[in-house]
Amino acid sequence: MSGTLFLVATPIGNLGDLSPRAAGILETVDFIAAEDTRVSLKLLNHLGLKKNLVSYHQHNRVSAGPAVLSRLLAGESCALVTDAGTPAISDPGEDLVRLCAGNGVTVVPVPGCCALVCALAASGLATGRFTFEGFLSVNRKSRREHLQSLKGEQRTMVFYEAPHKLRATLDDLYAAFGDRSLALCRELTKLHEEIRRTTLAQALAYYRDNDPKGEFVLVLAGAEPDDAPGVSLEEGAAMVLALLESGEKRKDAVRQVASETGLSRNELYEAALRAQEGE
């Protein structure tokens, strides 16, 4: 009889958030598959546990997955953990879950911390319907295509982002969506936790003068219904300037914004020039 794969959610910063059930599972399983064994070892030391740890992450999942499956099929039990939060959410653990489920291995979720749910709940934005978009591509073209596909999305959108990419992502979000309500949730559950309820334009201005620090969850308001007012010429000019700051040529930036908003290219060009001269 095959063993069980437990998906054990771990703290995203505050060790007190580990549930008693999660601690019990970590104690009783035969081995733990961890994104980074060094990080997981710190958690186990906190719990006073000594367990067999194996590495399972993005770069070794093709070989490590079948190895974990083999042990499960032999009757062992395994806890899958990521460095922080719920495994298999925007995480290579989804491949292991799929592999195990496809081979008849029981998969049991052990609920706990999840950064996207924590951020959404505290954002102050609509939570009834939302879409989780994970990490955006590091490739500029792919990132912008992804955002363009969300242009008409009316649900609240949630993104993960690293500090060194935050400014570029805010630029692209503003270029794609214009100015919208935004909650920047930083270092959730940690000592320097911060939830900044702001707008995209205000966030761009703030992080021009302040270095982003810590891991971010961005919660962005969805589009207004189709009968809402369109983008004004001033808003269109601001979108052009945001694209210019991210490296686009003026002609290409004007063409893109005109296509997205329906505004006149000539009027956008002149408005952007005026706005830039007025800075």
N, C-alpha and C positions, 0 to 999 in steps of 0.2 A: 504494500500500500504506500502511495506517495506521501511525502510530507506536505507542509503548508508554507506558503510564502506570506509573511505578514508585512504590510506596508505601514511602517511605524513613523508617525509624524514626530519630529524632534523640535525643540525650542528654536525660535528664530533670533534669540538674543538673551532672553531671561530664562535661566535654567529651572526656575520655579514653575514654568509652564508645562513641563513634562508631566503627563498624566500618570497616576499610579498604575493604570493598566499597561501603558507603554513601557514603564519601567519593569513591570512583571514579565512582559513578553521578551524584552531584551535579556532578562535573566534566564528565561527558560528555553529559548531557542538553541539549536545546535551551533549555529554560526550566524554572523552578521555580514551582509553585503553592503559596503559603505562607499559613498562617493569619494571621500578622502579618509583613509584609515586614521590619519593623524588627528583630524578633527573629531572623529567618532571616539577615538581613544580617550580624549579629554572628557567626553560625556560619560564614558564607562568608568573612568577614574572617579568622577564626581559621584557616581552611583555605587562605587566600590565593587565593580564587576570585572571579571577577567573572562573574555570570550574570544573565540576564534574569529578574526576579522579577515575578510577577503575584499579585494578592491573591485568595484564595479562603477565605471564612469563613462563619459562620452567617448573617450578615446580607446577604451578596451572592451566596450560592450559586445562587439561582434564575437570575440573569443570568450569573454568572461560570462556572458549570458548562458551559453550551452553548458559551461562548467558548473554554474549554479544550478541549472535545471537538472543536470545529471545527479547531483547530490540530493535534490528534492525528490526525484524519481526513485532514489535508493531509500527513501523514507526519512531523511533528515528534515528538520524545520529551519527556516531562514527568516531573519528580519532584514528587510531592505530599508536603508536610511539614506537620506541626503544630508548635506552639511547643515541645512537648516530648513525647517518646514516640512511639507507633505511630499513624500517621494512620488514620482511619476507625474507630477504637475509641472509642465515646462521643464522636463527632466528626462534623462535617458532611461529612467526606470520604467517608462511606459513601454519600452521595447521588451523588457524582462517580463512585465505583466502580460503582454500579448503572447510571448513565448510560452509562459507557464500555463496560461488559460487555454492555449491551443493544444497543449499536451496533457490536459486533464488535471493539472495541479490546482489545488484549492488556493485562492488568493483572498486574504482577509485584510480589509483596511482597519487600521487602528487610529481613530481620529485624533486630531490635535491642531497645532499651529499651521496656519497657511497665510502668508503675507498678503495675498491678493484679497482675501476675505476680511482680514483685519483692516486693511487700508480702505476698502470699499465701505465698510461699516462706519468708519470714522470720518469719511470724506465730506459728508454734508450734501452729497449729490444723490440723484435718484438711484435706488438699489433694487427696485422691483424687477428690472430687466437690465442685464449687462453682458458685455462680451470681453473675454480675457484674450489679449493679443500677445502676451508673453514678452520676450525680448525681440526688438526689431533687428533686422539684419544690419551687419556692419557695412555692407555694400550700399553706397548711397542710392544707386539706381533701384535696387531691390527694395530698399527702405521706403523710398518715395512711391513706388508702385503699390506697395502694401498699404500705405496711408491713403493713396488715391482710391483704392478699392473700398475704403471706409468712409468716403466723402459723405454719403447720405445716411450713414449709420445713426439711428436715433437712440439706440441704447447707450448707456454709460460705458465708456471704454477703459480698460485697465491694462497698463503696460509695466513691465519691469525695466529698470535701467541702471547701469553702472555709472559711477560718478564721472569717469573720464569721457563718457559719451553723452552726458546729460545736455550740454549746451547745443551740440549738433542735433540731438533729438528734439529739443524745444524749438529750434529753428525750423526743422522740418514739419513739426506739428503745427506751428503757426502758419507756415507757408501753405499747408494743406487745408487747414480748418479755419484760419482767421483767429480772432480773439474769442476764446471760450473760457468758461469756468474750469478751474483745474485745482486738484488737491495734490500737493507734493508730499508724500509720506516717506520720511527718511529715518533709517535706523530704528524701525519699529521694535518695541519692547526693550530697547537697549537704553543705556544711561543717557544718551543724547538724542532720544526720540524727538522728532519734530513733525508736526502736521501743518503745512502751510496752505491755507485755503485762499486761493488767489485766482489770477487769470493767466493765460499764456503770455500776453504782452507784459504783464507785471513780473512774471517769472523770468522772462528773457532779460528784462532790465535788471532784476536783482542779481542774476548769475553772471552778468557782465562784470560786476564789481566784486562778486564773492565766489570763491572757489567751491564747487560742489564737493561734499564729503559724505561718505557712507553710501549704502545701497538705497535705491529709490524705488517706490511704487508710485506711478503716475495714474491718477484717476481723472479722466477727462469727460466733460459733459458731452452728450450726444447731440446730433443735429436737431434743429427745430423742425417741426412738421413742414411739409411742402408749402403751406400757405403763409409761412413766416416771411418777413421782409428779406429781400436779397442783400447781397454785400454792397455797401456803399463805396463810392469812388475813393474816399479816404481810407477805408479798410483795405480796398484793393491795392492802393499805393503802399500801404504798410506791408502787405503780403509780398509785393515786389521787392521792397527793401530787405525783407527777411531773406529772400532768395539770393539777393546780391551779397549779403553778408556771409552766406554759406558758400559763395564761390561761383554762382551762376552769372552768365553774361546778361547785361541789361535786356538785350533783345529777346533772349530765351526766357528770362524771367517774366517779361511783359506778356509774351505769347502764352506761357503756361497759365498765368493768373487770368488773362482774358478768356482762355478756354474754360477754366474752372468756374468763372463767375458770370460770364456773358457780358462783361464790361467792354467798352471800346478800347482797342489797343492804343490808339492815338491819345485818348483821354487818360488812360492809365500811365502812358509814358510821360505825359506832361505833369500829371499829378505826382508821380514818383520823383520827378526832377524837382518839383517845388518842395516836396516833403524833405528831400535830401538836402536841398539848399537851406532849408529852414532849421536843420539840426544844429 
